[in-house]
Amino acid sequence: MDQLDAEIVRLLQADARQSNRELARALGVAPSTCLERVRSLTRRGVIRGYHAEIDTAALNRGVQALVAVQIRPLSRSVIDAFSEFASGLPEVLSTFVLSGGDDFVLHVGVPDLDRLHVFLADRLAKRREVTGFRTSVIFKQVHKAVPERLPD
């Protein structure tokens, strides 16, 4: 990825709704050059899609938490099955598979603390492979919407 590609990615992260013409103007290149670069970035998997960022409270998820989960036995089939289970739960926003003391972290969004308790007691605690979990309620999230490419 060269400097022009990096600048295209940065500009699209800041505003993915801008037209190719606007993007080309901001970059100082021809629209055809810009379009080909964006297509190339998409083919190479650098650009994986476009989305709208929505306020989670508007989706009735005013309470968010990170739930660190330990499972046993640690085998590929158990890890894959739990990952598929967790990712399919409507309360789960993201699933992370980890190394270290915790095997998973689930980013959960629910309407209130009572629903968080129900999620933990009725969904996680009843799973045979779950040996323990710790929950941290998120008070505030600061999201870096435009991460930059780090130097090699």
N, C-alpha and C positions, 0 to 999 in steps of 0.2 A: 504494500500500500504506500503510494507516494504522497507528497504533500497535498496535491490537488484532491486525491481520494480522501485524505484525512479531513480536509476542509469541507468537502461535500458531506461527509458523515456528520461533522459538527453542525453544519447548517441545517441538515435534515432532522437531527435530534432536537434542535431548537424550535423548528417549525416544519413539520413534515407535510403541511398543507400547501406550501408555496409551489407555484408552477415551475416547470422546467425553465421557462424564460426568466422568471425572477431569480432562480437559483444560478443560472448562467450569468445573469447581469451581476449578481453579488460576487461571483467568482472571477469575472472578467474574461470569460471564455465564450465561444460560440455555443448556441443552444444545442447544436448537433453533437458537439464534443461533450457537453454536460450530460446529455441524454445517454450517450454511449457509455460514459463513465458510471452513471447510476445503474444502467443495465448490467455492466460488468460487475459492479459491487454486489448486485442482487444475485447474479449467476454464481459468484464465488462464495455466497453465503454470508458476506459481511453485513448486508442489509437483509434482515430476515422478515421484515414486515413493518406495518404502520399501524398505530393504534391511538385511541383517544384515552387520555389519562382522566380517570373519574374519581371524584371524592368518595372514599369508602363509606363515609357517613350517609351519603345520598343513597347507598345501596343497603341501608339498614345494618351496617357493620361499624357502629360507633365505638366498639371496644375491640382492640386488636391485641394479640399476645403472640409471644414466641414460646413454643412448647418444645423443650429438649426431651427426646424420647430414647430410651435404651431398650433394645430387643435382644432376645436369645431364642434359639441358638443363632449365632452369626453364620449364616450360610447364604449363598447367592439366592437360593429359592425363597428363603424367608425375607431377605432384604427386598427382593423384587416384589414379592406379594404384599409386604407392608407398604412399600412405596406406591404401588398401584391402588391399594385400599385408601391410603391417606390422601392421595391426589384426587380421588374420586369423591371425597367428602365435600359437601357444599360449603362448609365453614372454612376449609383450607384454601388459602390464597397462594401459597408456595410451599414446596416440599424440598428440603435440602438433605442429601445423604452425606454424612460426615465421617471423618476419622477422629480418633481420640476417645474420650470418655462417653460422649453421646453418639448415638448412631444416626439420629435424624433431628432436624429442627423443622417444626411446622409453623408457618406464619398463618395465624388464624384470625378471622374477622367475624364477630358476632354482634347482635344487637345490644347485649348488656352482660353484666357479670353472672347473672343467673344462667344465661344460655352458655356462657363459657364453662361454668360448673357442670352443666348437663353434658356438654361436649366431652369434657374430661372424664366424667364418671360413667357415662353411658356409651361413649364411642371408644375411647382409648383404654380405660381401665379394664374393660371386658375382653380385650384382645389377649389371647393366650400367650403370644410372643412378646408382649410388652411387659418388661420387668420393672420399669420405673419411668417417671417423667417429672420434669420441673417446669413450672410455668412462670413467665415474666410478662406482666402486662405492659404494653407500650403506651407511654404517656404522650410522646411526640415523635414523629418520624420526619427526618430531613432527607429528602431524596435527591441525589445528584442526577438531574435529568440529562445532562450532557457530559458523560465521562469522556475524557480525552485519551488518546492512544499514548501509552508510556513509551519512552525511548527504548531502543534495543539495548 
